[in-house]
Amino acid sequence: MIARVWGVCLAGLLAAGALGCGGGQSPPADDDGPVVVGFSQVGTESAWQVANTESIREAAAAAGVRLEVRDGMQKQEQQIADIRAFLGSGVDVIVLSPVVESGWDAVLQDAKDAGTPVILVDRTVDTTDTSLYVTALGSDFVAEGRTAGEWLVEQYREADGPVRIVEIEGTTGAASTNGRLKGFAEAVAVDPDLQVIASRDGGFTREQGARVMAGFLKKYDDIDVVFAHNDEEGLGAVDAIEAVRKRPGTDIKIITVDATRAGLTALAQGKLNYVVECNPLLGPQLMELVEQVAAGQTPPRRVLTTETAFDQESARAALPGRKY
């Protein structure tokens, strides 16, 4: 069982951006109780988030960590309230998957003042004071967007004339949205024929993805490609395209991010064309970081997950063992 340590202080690496502790704080002796972790999950809007939460629950149970999970319902104000509730109940470590990047400084300062270390998971925050969190675990969202764009560049390398792209973004302001937008734009910029003609927030849900795609189809009659920021939005785009009697994956190519079972199934069926993985199974890596933090050790500032990408053939091969 992981030793319980209160008021973890990592001030020795403050200059490198590690967590700093207030003056006069010192951890008391360890006790025999379990480490208590408060986890503010962004929401349950997708199969990805559900798998992410389950992975963290399973890893916490295996590590002997007591995990308290709160659903942020994709609302920053709810997540801030949940963090304050965790501080009030005296958890040892707070894990935050932030719905958007900005606006966290005040509540994270409260956590720092209370001596409660914060670990970011999946998404990151935008702050000039990086001592407000200990470490961030998750994907390289810019690389995900870039991978999607590079595949598209290769697919249309011999194309003659413009390729019209619509983008179904994730939640506006989310780290994953910002990163994927940036990486995709950088990749397709090498070919002036690849033109993003419209981009709208799809909220990372199938319903909103379908609604956004339906709007694109009404406005534009010559869409060649959809880049959806997650599988749920991409599957919504499939629904909207089929509703107007076009063939997703053939008449309009679709690229998505996540690689859930549903996404890979649609890819194997030819309704999607390329899926970039965003691995939700972060539980084991997260519990390693919790153990380090609870023991007063200094974890790496940024921990990346290992991910890949799928075409139709590799999707078929991966599906039998897919866990989410």
C-alpha positions in Angstrom: 0.0 0.0 0.0 1.2 3.5 -0.8 2.3 5.5 2.2 0.2 8.5 2.9 2.0 11.9 3.0 0.4 15.3 3.6 1.6 18.6 2.3 4.0 17.3 -0.3 6.7 19.8 -1.0 8.7 19.8 -4.3 10.1 23.3 -4.0 13.5 22.1 -4.9 12.6 22.1 -8.6 10.5 25.3 -8.5 12.8 26.9 -11.0 12.1 24.1 -13.4 8.4 24.5 -13.0 7.7 21.9 -10.3 5.2 22.3 -7.5 6.2 24.8 -4.8 5.0 24.7 -1.2 4.2 27.6 1.1 6.6 28.6 3.8 6.5 26.7 7.0 4.9 23.6 5.6 6.3 20.2 6.4 4.8 16.7 5.9 3.9 14.8 9.1 4.8 11.2 9.6 3.2 8.6 7.4 0.2 6.7 8.6 -1.3 3.4 7.6 -4.3 4.8 5.8 -4.7 4.7 2.0 -3.9 7.6 -0.2 -7.1 9.5 -1.1 -7.3 10.9 -4.6 -10.0 13.3 -5.8 -10.6 13.0 -9.5 -12.5 15.7 -11.4 -13.4 14.1 -14.8 -14.4 16.5 -17.5 -17.5 14.5 -18.3 -19.1 11.3 -19.7 -19.8 12.7 -23.2 -18.0 9.9 -25.0 -16.9 6.3 -24.9 -13.4 7.7 -24.5 -14.2 9.4 -21.3 -16.0 6.4 -19.9 -13.0 4.1 -20.7 -10.6 6.7 -19.2 -12.5 6.8 -15.9 -12.8 3.0 -15.8 -9.1 2.6 -16.4 -8.3 5.0 -13.5 -10.8 3.3 -11.2 -9.2 -0.1 -11.9 -5.7 1.1 -11.5 -6.6 2.9 -8.2 -8.1 -0.3 -6.8 -5.1 -2.3 -7.7 -2.8 0.3 -6.1 -4.8 0.5 -2.9 -5.7 4.1 -3.5 -9.1 5.4 -2.4 -10.5 7.2 -5.4 -13.3 9.8 -5.4 -14.6 10.6 -8.8 -16.8 13.7 -9.7 -18.4 14.3 -13.1 -17.7 17.8 -14.3 -20.5 17.6 -16.9 -18.3 19.6 -19.4 -18.7 22.7 -17.2 -15.7 24.5 -15.8 -17.8 26.0 -12.9 -18.8 22.4 -11.9 -15.2 21.3 -11.9 -14.0 24.2 -9.9 -16.7 23.5 -7.3 -15.6 19.8 -7.3 -12.0 20.8 -6.6 -13.1 23.0 -3.7 -15.1 20.1 -2.4 -12.0 17.9 -2.6 -10.0 20.5 -0.7 -12.7 20.7 1.9 -12.7 16.9 2.5 -8.9 16.8 2.8 -7.9 14.5 -0.1 -4.2 13.8 -0.5 -3.9 14.4 -4.3 -6.2 16.0 -6.8 -6.4 14.8 -10.4 -7.9 17.2 -12.9 -9.0 16.6 -16.5 -9.9 20.3 -17.4 -12.7 21.0 -19.8 -10.9 24.1 -21.1 -7.4 25.4 -20.8 -7.8 28.8 -19.2 -9.4 30.0 -15.9 -7.9 27.6 -13.4 -5.3 29.8 -11.6 -7.5 30.8 -8.6 -8.6 27.3 -7.6 -5.3 25.7 -8.3 -3.7 28.4 -6.1 -6.1 27.3 -3.4 -4.9 23.8 -3.8 -1.3 24.9 -3.6 -1.9 26.9 -0.5 -3.6 23.9 1.1 -0.5 21.8 0.3 -2.6 19.5 -2.0 -0.7 18.5 -5.1 -2.6 18.6 -8.4 -1.9 16.2 -11.4 -3.4 17.0 -14.8 -4.6 14.1 -16.8 -5.6 13.9 -20.5 -5.8 17.7 -20.9 -3.6 20.6 -19.7 -4.2 24.1 -18.5 -2.9 27.5 -19.7 -1.2 29.3 -16.9 2.0 31.3 -16.5 2.5 29.7 -13.0 3.3 26.1 -13.7 4.0 25.5 -10.0 0.2 25.2 -9.6 0.4 21.6 -10.8 2.9 18.9 -10.3 2.8 17.0 -13.6 0.6 16.5 -16.7 -0.2 13.1 -18.1 -1.7 12.6 -21.5 -1.4 12.8 -25.3 0.4 15.2 -27.6 -2.6 16.8 -29.2 -0.6 18.8 -31.7 1.0 15.6 -32.9 -2.4 13.9 -33.2 -3.6 16.7 -35.5 -0.4 16.7 -37.4 -0.7 12.9 -38.0 -4.2 13.4 -39.4 -3.0 16.2 -41.7 0.0 14.3 -42.9 -2.1 11.3 -43.9 -4.4 13.7 -45.8 -1.4 15.3 -47.6 -0.2 11.9 -48.7 -3.7 10.8 -49.9 -4.1 13.9 -52.1 -0.5 14.2 -53.3 -1.5 13.6 -56.9 -4.7 15.5 -56.8 -5.4 18.1 -59.4 -7.3 21.1 -58.0 -8.6 22.1 -54.6 -9.6 19.6 -51.9 -12.3 21.1 -49.7 -12.1 20.2 -46.0 -14.5 20.8 -43.2 -13.4 20.5 -39.6 -15.6 19.5 -36.7 -13.7 20.8 -33.7 -13.9 19.6 -30.2 -15.1 21.8 -27.3 -13.9 25.4 -27.9 -11.0 26.2 -25.6 -10.1 22.6 -24.7 -6.5 21.7 -24.9 -7.3 18.8 -27.1 -9.2 21.0 -29.5 -6.5 23.7 -29.6 -3.7 21.2 -30.2 -5.5 19.2 -32.9 -6.4 22.4 -34.7 -2.8 23.6 -34.6 -1.2 20.3 -35.7 -3.7 19.7 -38.5 -3.3 23.3 -39.9 0.5 23.0 -39.8 0.4 19.7 -41.7 -2.0 20.7 -44.5 -0.3 24.1 -45.0 2.4 22.4 -47.1 -0.2 21.8 -49.9 -2.1 24.9 -51.0 -4.8 22.7 -52.7 -5.9 21.5 -49.2 -8.4 24.1 -48.1 -10.2 24.2 -44.8 -13.5 25.9 -45.9 -15.3 25.7 -42.6 -14.7 24.8 -38.9 -17.2 24.5 -36.1 -17.4 23.3 -32.5 -19.0 19.8 -32.3 -18.7 19.5 -28.5 -17.0 16.0 -28.8 -20.5 14.4 -29.1 -22.1 12.3 -31.9 -25.3 14.4 -31.7 -23.5 17.7 -32.2 -21.2 16.3 -34.8 -24.2 15.2 -36.8 -25.8 18.6 -36.4 -22.6 20.5 -37.5 -22.1 18.2 -40.4 -25.7 18.6 -41.5 -25.2 22.3 -41.5 -22.0 22.0 -43.6 -23.8 19.8 -46.1 -26.6 22.4 -46.6 -24.1 25.2 -47.1 -21.5 23.4 -49.3 -22.3 20.9 -52.0 -18.7 19.9 -52.8 -17.1 18.8 -49.5 -14.2 16.3 -50.0 -13.0 15.6 -46.5 -14.1 15.9 -42.9 -11.6 16.1 -40.0 -13.5 15.4 -36.8 -11.7 15.9 -33.5 -13.0 12.6 -32.0 -14.7 9.4 -33.1 -18.1 10.5 -31.7 -18.2 13.6 -33.9 -17.0 11.5 -36.9 -19.7 9.0 -36.4 -22.2 11.9 -36.2 -20.8 13.1 -39.5 -21.4 9.6 -40.9 -25.0 9.8 -39.8 -25.5 13.2 -41.5 -23.8 12.1 -44.7 -25.9 9.0 -45.0 -29.0 11.1 -44.3 -28.5 13.0 -47.6 -27.8 9.7 -49.4 -24.1 10.1 -49.8 -21.5 7.5 -48.9 -19.3 8.3 -46.0 -15.7 7.2 -46.6 -16.3 7.2 -50.3 -18.0 10.3 -51.5 -16.6 12.2 -48.5 -13.5 11.0 -46.7 -13.5 11.2 -42.9 -10.6 11.4 -40.5 -11.1 11.1 -36.7 -9.2 11.0 -33.5 -9.6 8.5 -30.5 -9.7 4.9 -32.0 -12.5 3.7 -29.8 -14.1 0.3 -30.7 -17.0 2.2 -32.4 -14.5 4.3 -34.4 -12.4 1.4 -35.5 -15.5 -0.6 -36.4 -16.7 2.2 -38.7 -13.2 2.4 -40.1 -13.1 -1.4 -40.8 -16.5 -1.0 -42.6 -15.1 1.8 -44.8 -17.3 4.5 -43.3 -14.2 6.3 -41.9 -10.9 6.5 -43.7 -8.2 7.1 -41.0 -8.3 7.2 -37.2 -5.6 8.6 -35.0 -5.3 7.0 -31.6 -5.8 9.0 -28.4 -5.3 6.4 -25.7 -7.7 6.7 -22.7 -6.2 3.8 -20.7 -4.1 6.1 -18.5 -4.9 4.5 -15.1 -1.6 2.6 -14.6 0.6 5.5 -15.5 -1.5 7.9 -13.4 -1.2 5.7 -10.3 2.6 5.6 -10.7 2.6 9.4 -10.6 0.2 9.4 -7.6 2.6 7.1 -5.8 5.6 9.3 -6.6 3.7 12.5 -5.5 2.3 10.9 -2.3 5.8 9.7 -1.4 7.2 13.3 -1.8 9.1 12.4 -4.9 9.4 14.6 -8.0 7.7 13.2 -11.1 8.5 14.3 -14.7 6.7 17.6 -15.6 5.1 16.0 -18.7 4.4 12.3 -19.3 3.2 11.3 -22.7 1.2 8.2 -23.7 2.2 5.9 -26.5 -0.2 6.1 -29.4 -0.5 5.0 -33.1 -2.9 5.5 -36.0 -5.1 3.1 -38.0 -6.2 2.5 -41.6 -8.8 0.0 -42.5 -6.5 -3.1 -42.4 -4.9 -2.3 -39.1 -8.4 -1.5 -37.6 -9.6 -4.9 -38.5 -6.6 -6.5 -36.9 -6.9 -4.4 -33.7 -10.7 -4.8 -33.1 -10.7 -8.3 -31.5 -8.6 -7.2 -28.6 -9.8 -3.6 -28.3 -10.7 -2.7 -24.7 -12.7 0.4 -25.3 
